[in-house]
Amino acid sequence: MQTNESSQDSEIKHVIRSLCMMNNRFMNFMLDDNKEAAQVFLRIILGDDKIKVKNVRIQSFIQNIYGHSSQLDILAQDSKGRYFNVEVQRSDEGAPARRARFYSSILDTHFLQPGKLYEELPDTYVIFITENDVLHDNLPLYNIRRRIDENAKCFEDGSRIIYVNSQRRDDTALGKLMQDLYCTEPKNLHYQEFAERMEFLKYSKEGEEKMTDVIEEYAAKKAEAVAKEAAKKTAQARNVELAKDLLSEGESIERTVRLSKLSEAEVRELASKLSA
């Protein structure tokens, strides 16, 4: 029993230590209430070293009583009252243009309080960090703002959408930040603000306890995989028994393959064993 517990504990530690910030849940823990790390993120992506983060929180649920609600991965506010929503997307399907548009609009509806003037609507930034270059122009960064078609001037409505291509991992500040997103060891990170947090989460008992839901998610996925494998083996065994019965009753190889759902090679091997 002790051996099993020790093995499980070792496996949990291995899972935690293999995580990087491109894992959505781990990124959340890295930035949760971590103003210094969030500040590094925003300063580098926006090219503004004067950004001062006031607060940052994860998994912010924004209720929309008239339509689709949203749960934002990371929501930060700076000293100027601007809001920054950061989303990590490993799947290309998770970062469509209209999703970015929707997130931008839901921030607007949430942060303009009743009775306030439109001029009081805070500036908002929706930032998608994508595993692949989903906009396909091989740029490290895509800054998206509304423009007037006739004169190409910016239409300054205070909203911006930014796509960050994490495949561009060069020696620039942004490239080093992208390198850090895929790094699993604190000692190899470029930015100390990330290293300290990762060290805490991966190598302290308190950090491990903080990531309970990550461990539970891993356990649930593992249990699901085990269950699927068991079901697959059960179905295979049932199909083998059916094939044996069919062959014993004189059914042809072709019909046995069709009814048992085994491959022709598997059925022929069973047939040879039965006739031996």
VOPAGU-2260 file (C-alpha; in pm, 1 decimal, decimal comma):
REM VOPAGU-2260
SITE   aa  ch    i         X         Y         Z
SITE  MET   A    0       0,0       0,0       0,0
SITE  GLN   A    1     283,4     235,5      94,5
SITE  THR   A    2     451,5     155,8    -237,8
SITE  ASN   A    3     136,6     246,0    -431,2
SITE  GLU   A    4     100,3     574,7    -242,5
SITE  SER   A    5     466,9     655,7    -303,4
SITE  SER   A    6     429,5     573,6    -673,2
SITE  GLN   A    7     120,1     793,2    -700,8
SITE  ASP   A    8     295,0    1079,2    -521,9
SITE  SER   A    9     590,3    1047,7    -758,8
SITE  GLU   A   10     358,3    1049,2   -1058,6
SITE  ILE   A   11     180,7    1364,5    -935,6
SITE  LYS   A   12     513,9    1539,9    -889,7
SITE  HIS   A   13     616,4    1435,4   -1241,2
SITE  VAL   A   14     293,6    1577,7   -1386,0
SITE  ILE   A   15     334,0    1908,4   -1201,2
SITE  ARG   A   16     698,3    1945,9   -1299,0
SITE  SER   A   17     623,4    1879,3   -1665,2
SITE  LEU   A   18     380,2    2172,6   -1684,7
SITE  CYS   A   19     463,2    2494,8   -1866,1
SITE  MET   A   20     280,1    2824,5   -1896,7
SITE  MET   A   21     129,3    2725,2   -2231,8
SITE  ASN   A   22     -83,4    2495,1   -2019,0
SITE  ASN   A   23    -386,2    2715,4   -1956,8
SITE  ARG   A   24    -443,8    2604,7   -1597,7
SITE  PHE   A   25     -79,1    2636,8   -1499,7
SITE  MET   A   26     -60,5    2984,7   -1653,2
SITE  ASN   A   27    -357,7    3080,2   -1436,1
SITE  PHE   A   28    -171,3    2972,7   -1123,2
SITE  MET   A   29     142,6    3152,6   -1236,7
SITE  LEU   A   30     -39,7    3485,7   -1270,1
SITE  ASP   A   31    -311,2    3455,5   -1005,4
SITE  ASP   A   32    -275,6    3757,8    -776,1
SITE  ASN   A   33      81,4    3789,5    -906,4
SITE  LYS   A   34     103,2    4154,9   -1010,5
SITE  GLU   A   35     477,2    4144,5   -1081,0
SITE  ALA   A   36     452,4    3854,6   -1327,9
SITE  ALA   A   37     142,7    3998,5   -1497,7
SITE  GLN   A   38     323,9    4331,5   -1526,8
SITE  VAL   A   39     618,5    4168,8   -1704,9
SITE  PHE   A   40     376,5    4002,0   -1945,1
SITE  LEU   A   41     190,4    4319,6   -2033,5
SITE  ARG   A   42     496,0    4543,4   -2050,9
SITE  ILE   A   43     668,8    4315,9   -2300,7
SITE  ILE   A   44     364,8    4242,2   -2517,8
SITE  LEU   A   45     253,9    4607,4   -2531,1
SITE  GLY   A   46     606,2    4749,6   -2544,3
SITE  ASP   A   47     534,1    4979,4   -2250,7
SITE  ASP   A   48     758,8    4957,3   -1943,8
SITE  LYS   A   49     544,9    5209,8   -1755,4
SITE  ILE   A   50     246,6    4976,0   -1708,0
SITE  LYS   A   51     175,2    4927,9   -1337,2
SITE  VAL   A   52     -62,9    4641,3   -1264,0
SITE  LYS   A   53    -306,8    4716,7    -982,5
SITE  ASN   A   54    -471,6    4376,7    -957,8
SITE  VAL   A   55    -493,3    4048,0   -1144,5
SITE  ARG   A   56    -732,0    3757,5   -1109,1
SITE  ILE   A   57    -803,3    3432,6   -1289,6
SITE  GLN   A   58   -1116,3    3259,8   -1416,1
SITE  SER   A   59   -1328,7    3574,2   -1400,1
SITE  PHE   A   60   -1686,8    3485,5   -1486,8
SITE  ILE   A   61   -1877,1    3763,8   -1661,1
SITE  GLN   A   62   -2251,7    3710,8   -1665,3
SITE  ASN   A   63   -2446,8    3824,9   -1970,0
SITE  ILE   A   64   -2819,2    3806,0   -1892,6
SITE  TYR   A   65   -2910,4    3868,8   -2256,5
SITE  GLY   A   66   -2685,0    3614,1   -2420,5
SITE  HIS   A   67   -2362,1    3416,4   -2400,6
SITE  SER   A   68   -2164,1    3458,0   -2077,4
SITE  SER   A   69   -1786,4    3418,9   -2058,1
SITE  GLN   A   70   -1514,2    3298,4   -1825,6
SITE  LEU   A   71   -1194,8    3493,4   -1881,3
SITE  ASP   A   72    -864,6    3315,3   -1816,8
SITE  ILE   A   73    -677,7    3615,8   -1679,0
SITE  LEU   A   74    -808,0    3965,9   -1613,0
SITE  ALA   A   75    -575,6    4244,1   -1500,6
SITE  GLN   A   76    -622,5    4614,8   -1437,3
SITE  ASP   A   77    -349,1    4876,1   -1438,9
SITE  SER   A   78    -307,0    5205,2   -1253,9
SITE  LYS   A   79    -469,7    5394,4   -1543,0
SITE  GLY   A   80    -788,2    5189,1   -1510,7
SITE  ARG   A   81    -728,0    4989,0   -1830,1
SITE  TYR   A   82    -836,7    4624,2   -1839,3
SITE  PHE   A   83    -633,6    4342,3   -1994,6
SITE  ASN   A   84    -781,8    4001,9   -2071,4
SITE  VAL   A   85    -515,4    3737,9   -2147,6
SITE  GLU   A   86    -618,7    3406,8   -2304,9
SITE  VAL   A   87    -383,7    3113,4   -2375,9
SITE  GLN   A   88    -498,5    2908,6   -2675,2
SITE  ARG   A   89    -325,2    2588,1   -2781,3
SITE  SER   A   90    -598,9    2502,6   -3030,1
SITE  ASP   A   91    -637,6    2717,1   -3342,4
SITE  GLU   A   92   -1013,6    2674,0   -3312,1
SITE  GLY   A   93   -1003,1    2847,2   -2973,3
SITE  ALA   A   94    -884,0    3182,1   -3109,7
SITE  PRO   A   95   -1117,6    3289,4   -3393,2
SITE  ALA   A   96   -1152,2    3659,2   -3473,2
SITE  ARG   A   97   -1514,0    3668,7   -3364,4
SITE  ARG   A   98   -1429,9    3526,2   -3023,8
SITE  ALA   A   99   -1185,3    3811,5   -2972,1
SITE  ARG   A  100   -1454,6    4055,3   -3083,4
SITE  PHE   A  101   -1703,2    3902,5   -2838,5
SITE  TYR   A  102   -1461,6    3915,6   -2544,9
SITE  SER   A  103   -1391,1    4279,5   -2623,0
SITE  SER   A  104   -1762,9    4359,6   -2630,2
SITE  ILE   A  105   -1840,9    4172,8   -2307,3
SITE  LEU   A  106   -1568,8    4367,0   -2125,5
SITE  ASP   A  107   -1737,2    4687,3   -2243,1
SITE  THR   A  108   -2080,9    4585,9   -2120,4
SITE  HIS   A  109   -1938,7    4470,2   -1786,6
SITE  PHE   A  110   -1726,3    4773,5   -1704,2
SITE  LEU   A  111   -1955,8    5058,9   -1803,9
SITE  GLN   A  112   -2172,9    5099,5   -1497,2
SITE  PRO   A  113   -2533,2    5230,4   -1510,3
SITE  GLY   A  114   -2549,5    5607,7   -1518,0
SITE  LYS   A  115   -2190,8    5644,7   -1643,3
SITE  LEU   A  116   -2107,1    5837,0   -1962,3
SITE  TYR   A  117   -1969,7    5653,0   -2266,4
SITE  GLU   A  118   -1655,0    5862,5   -2231,6
SITE  GLU   A  119   -1594,7    5683,9   -1899,1
SITE  LEU   A  120   -1572,3    5343,3   -2067,6
SITE  PRO   A  121   -1223,8    5209,4   -1981,5
SITE  ASP   A  122    -971,8    5106,5   -2245,3
SITE  THR   A  123    -968,3    4729,1   -2294,7
SITE  TYR   A  124    -712,3    4489,1   -2438,9
SITE  VAL   A  125    -796,9    4131,9   -2540,1
SITE  ILE   A  126    -473,4    3935,7   -2579,1
SITE  PHE   A  127    -466,1    3588,1   -2732,7
SITE  ILE   A  128    -139,2    3397,2   -2689,1
SITE  THR   A  129    -159,3    3120,0   -2947,8
SITE  GLU   A  130      48,0    2805,0   -2987,4
SITE  ASN   A  131      44,3    2841,8   -3366,1
SITE  ASP   A  132      50,1    3139,6   -3598,2
SITE  VAL   A  133    -327,5    3149,1   -3643,8
SITE  LEU   A  134    -319,5    3464,9   -3858,0
SITE  HIS   A  135     -57,9    3309,6   -4091,2
SITE  ASP   A  136     167,6    3608,7   -4164,6
SITE  ASN   A  137     464,8    3486,4   -3959,3
SITE  LEU   A  138     458,6    3793,5   -3737,9
SITE  PRO   A  139     550,3    3772,2   -3369,1
SITE  LEU   A  140     267,7    4008,3   -3276,8
SITE  TYR   A  141     -55,3    4128,2   -3437,0
SITE  ASN   A  142    -194,6    4456,8   -3302,0
SITE  ILE   A  143    -552,6    4502,1   -3415,0
SITE  ARG   A  144    -732,6    4837,3   -3396,0
SITE  ARG   A  145   -1026,0    4986,3   -3583,2
SITE  ARG   A  146    -934,9    5214,3   -3874,3
SITE  ILE   A  147   -1121,6    5448,2   -4106,1
SITE  ASP   A  148   -1110,6    5299,9   -4455,8
SITE  GLU   A  149   -1104,7    5632,1   -4640,2
SITE  ASN   A  150    -798,0    5781,6   -4471,6
SITE  ALA   A  151    -642,7    5484,5   -4284,2
SITE  LYS   A  152    -651,4    5679,6   -3957,0
SITE  CYS   A  153    -708,7    5492,9   -3631,3
SITE  PHE   A  154   -1060,0    5511,2   -3490,1
SITE  GLU   A  155    -970,9    5561,8   -3126,1
SITE  ASP   A  156   -1250,2    5382,4   -2941,4
SITE  GLY   A  157   -1022,7    5249,0   -2667,7
SITE  SER   A  158   -1042,6    4880,3   -2765,3
SITE  ARG   A  159    -755,7    4667,8   -2889,5
SITE  ILE   A  160    -713,0    4303,0   -2979,8
SITE  ILE   A  161    -367,1    4148,2   -2984,8
SITE  TYR   A  162    -259,5    3807,2   -3111,3
SITE  VAL   A  163      80,2    3682,2   -2990,3
SITE  ASN   A  164     242,9    3410,4   -3200,9
SITE  SER   A  165     427,8    3188,2   -2951,1
SITE  GLN   A  166     617,0    3014,4   -3232,1
SITE  ARG   A  167     841,6    3318,9   -3266,4
SITE  ARG   A  168    1100,9    3249,1   -2996,6
SITE  ASP   A  169    1399,6    3463,2   -3087,9
SITE  ASP   A  170    1636,5    3667,8   -2869,5
SITE  THR   A  171    1412,7    3974,8   -2846,5
SITE  ALA   A  172    1230,6    4051,4   -2520,3
SITE  LEU   A  173     909,5    3912,6   -2670,4
SITE  GLY   A  174    1090,8    3606,8   -2807,8
SITE  LYS   A  175    1239,5    3533,1   -2465,3
SITE  LEU   A  176     895,1    3568,2   -2310,5
SITE  MET   A  177     767,3    3310,4   -2560,6
SITE  GLN   A  178    1059,3    3081,6   -2469,6
SITE  ASP   A  179     957,4    3110,1   -2105,2
SITE  LEU   A  180     601,2    3000,3   -2190,5
SITE  TYR   A  181     733,8    2658,2   -2293,3
SITE  CYS   A  182     992,5    2625,4   -2016,7
SITE  THR   A  183     928,8    2369,1   -1741,2
SITE  GLU   A  184    1225,5    2442,7   -1511,1
SITE  PRO   A  185    1244,6    2763,4   -1302,6
SITE  LYS   A  186    1623,3    2784,1   -1338,6
SITE  ASN   A  187    1592,7    2807,4   -1718,7
SITE  LEU   A  188    1347,4    3097,2   -1726,1
SITE  HIS   A  189    1461,6    3437,7   -1849,6
SITE  TYR   A  190    1236,2    3640,7   -1623,1
SITE  GLN   A  191    1285,6    3617,8   -1248,1
SITE  GLU   A  192     922,6    3709,4   -1175,7
SITE  PHE   A  193     818,6    3382,0   -1337,8
SITE  ALA   A  194    1102,6    3177,0   -1189,8
SITE  GLU   A  195    1011,4    3255,0    -828,9
SITE  ARG   A  196     646,7    3164,6    -882,1
SITE  MET   A  197     726,1    2845,6   -1072,9
SITE  GLU   A  198     972,0    2738,6    -803,1
SITE  PHE   A  199     698,0    2782,6    -543,4
SITE  LEU   A  200     430,1    2596,4    -742,4
SITE  LYS   A  201     648,0    2303,5    -846,5
SITE  TYR   A  202     885,6    2251,7    -557,1
SITE  SER   A  203     697,1    2341,0    -239,7
SITE  LYS   A  204     426,5    2151,5     -54,6
SITE  GLU   A  205     215,9    2468,9     -38,7
SITE  GLY   A  206     241,9    2514,7    -415,7
SITE  GLU   A  207     143,8    2154,3    -480,4
SITE  GLU   A  208    -159,3    2193,5    -253,9
SITE  LYS   A  209    -253,5    2514,0    -436,9
SITE  MET   A  210    -272,2    2318,9    -763,4
SITE  THR   A  211    -516,0    2059,3    -632,1
SITE  ASP   A  212    -758,9    2110,3    -918,7
SITE  VAL   A  213    -480,2    2056,2   -1175,3
SITE  ILE   A  214    -401,2    1724,9   -1007,4
SITE  GLU   A  215    -770,7    1634,7    -993,7
SITE  GLU   A  216    -807,8    1718,5   -1362,6
SITE  TYR   A  217    -509,4    1496,9   -1443,8
SITE  ALA   A  218    -652,6    1214,9   -1228,6
SITE  ALA   A  219    -991,8    1245,5   -1400,4
SITE  LYS   A  220    -831,4    1229,3   -1746,0
SITE  LYS   A  221    -621,8     931,3   -1644,0
SITE  ALA   A  222    -927,1     752,3   -1502,4
SITE  GLU   A  223   -1115,2     824,3   -1823,7
SITE  ALA   A  224    -827,3     686,5   -2031,8
SITE  VAL   A  225    -809,4     372,9   -1816,0
SITE  ALA   A  226   -1186,0     324,1   -1847,1
SITE  LYS   A  227   -1170,4     364,6   -2225,8
SITE  GLU   A  228    -885,9     114,7   -2249,8
SITE  ALA   A  229   -1075,1    -133,9   -2032,0
SITE  ALA   A  230   -1388,2     -92,4   -2245,4
SITE  LYS   A  231   -1180,5    -141,1   -2558,3
SITE  LYS   A  232   -1030,5    -463,6   -2422,7
SITE  THR   A  233   -1374,3    -590,2   -2318,1
SITE  ALA   A  234   -1516,1    -519,3   -2662,9
SITE  GLN   A  235   -1217,9    -687,5   -2827,3
SITE  ALA   A  236   -1257,9    -998,9   -2611,2
SITE  ARG   A  237   -1630,7   -1010,7   -2694,4
SITE  ASN   A  238   -1556,2    -979,7   -3065,9
SITE  VAL   A  239   -1298,2   -1258,4   -3047,9
SITE  GLU   A  240   -1548,5   -1492,9   -2880,7
SITE  LEU   A  241   -1810,6   -1405,3   -3142,5
SITE  ALA   A  242   -1562,3   -1474,2   -3422,7
SITE  LYS   A  243   -1472,3   -1810,4   -3271,1
SITE  ASP   A  244   -1839,5   -1906,9   -3253,8
SITE  LEU   A  245   -1902,4   -1798,2   -3612,5
SITE  LEU   A  246   -1600,3   -1986,9   -3745,5
SITE  SER   A  247   -1697,3   -2298,3   -3546,9
SITE  GLU   A  248   -2040,3   -2284,8   -3711,7
SITE  GLY   A  249   -1877,4   -2276,7   -4056,7
SITE  GLU   A  250   -1916,2   -1910,3   -4140,4
SITE  SER   A  251   -1682,7   -1770,4   -4408,0
SITE  ILE   A  252   -1384,9   -1552,4   -4325,5
SITE  GLU   A  253   -1547,7   -1253,8   -4501,5
SITE  ARG   A  254   -1877,4   -1279,2   -4309,8
SITE  THR   A  255   -1698,0   -1334,2   -3978,0
SITE  VAL   A  256   -1489,9   -1020,5   -4035,1
SITE  ARG   A  257   -1805,4    -820,6   -4104,4
SITE  LEU   A  258   -2002,3    -951,4   -3804,8
SITE  SER   A  259   -1724,6    -958,9   -3547,1
SITE  LYS   A  260   -1562,4    -626,5   -3648,0
SITE  LEU   A  261   -1219,5    -788,4   -3624,4
SITE  SER   A  262    -961,2    -741,7   -3897,6
SITE  GLU   A  263    -923,1   -1007,1   -4164,2
SITE  ALA   A  264    -576,5   -1092,1   -4031,1
SITE  GLU   A  265    -718,1   -1147,6   -3680,4
SITE  VAL   A  266    -998,7   -1369,9   -3810,8
SITE  ARG   A  267    -760,4   -1576,0   -4025,8
SITE  GLU   A  268    -530,8   -1625,3   -3725,0
SITE  LEU   A  269    -828,1   -1748,1   -3516,8
SITE  ALA   A  270    -935,0   -1977,5   -3801,3
SITE  SER   A  271    -588,8   -2132,8   -3822,5
SITE  LYS   A  272    -582,5   -2195,1   -3446,7
SITE  LEU   A  273    -928,6   -2356,9   -3453,0
SITE  SER   A  274    -832,4   -2586,2   -3737,3
SITE  ALA   A  275    -500,1   -2687,8   -3581,3
